[in-house]
């Protein structure tokens, strides 16, 4: 149990059970009040029908999802303060311990200049069906295996809206998630080499994506990503599109590090779905050599660039850029909306 604790924990860790119970109750009450306040704000901001009309509720597109993330980010930043996370663990019917972890909550990653979009060489492009063959060959021995947990670096735009909106800034972040055999996990978040937070979560399980174990056949993986993309909505009759697969990838790869067989299934699924065109060799933001595959979405004026390892099909990164000026958000064509880089 000592591996959950940290020498930076607060002085009151030695407090009695009554004090800990009071702290926990107060913390839960504060969190509930905050959540209710945010829920009221969201309800007030969404007065349309949930079931009828052209604006009925449905899965968010990439621009809308980015806007929602900005709202949540700003709300959490305003409430940033030092917190103590407490929870109880039980063994049989007896209370075993109350664990605590405290680290400074710095609220948000420091803003930096927006990175330039990546530009593939255009030459030496590897067709996706050829990469399928390479991925299948690399997966024959089953190594490396699927692992729960992930390391991901992200660069995302913090945007304002309106006629007086400032040019967006980029928020860089690195997140590492490590799971234990009992279902608990540790999440560490840093930015520009500075540790922002370390949080330990109690055991939890789910049979729904992305917590559920991803399959290693293309058909099963398509169904899995359909559920991941449409979480909370009625199961659809048609499979996910290529764009929806790309939209669902970050949630999957922030939870799991794919093994060779899962990577091969993903590449085959993308090849079967169509729409991705090979754009040539590219060096990703972590200095790794990859092959770029591009999908344009004219309705949303976005370009997806998926970067795959040319030897085994492993997903290295995903870049989303604007292809048209968006004056309402002070965004220009070519701006990087978001970039994810996945590491082993």
PyMOL commands that set and color helices and strands:
alter all, ss='L'
color gray80, all
select helices_A, chain A and resi 2-4+11-14+17-45+62-78+128-138+218-229+242-253+260-273+327-329
alter helices_A, ss='H'
color red, helices_A
select strands_A, chain A and resi 85-91+94-101+111-112+147-158+169-179+185-191+194-201+256-257+277-283+289-297+302-308+315-322+336-343
alter strands_A, ss='S'
color yellow, strands_A
deselect
rebuild
show_as cartoon
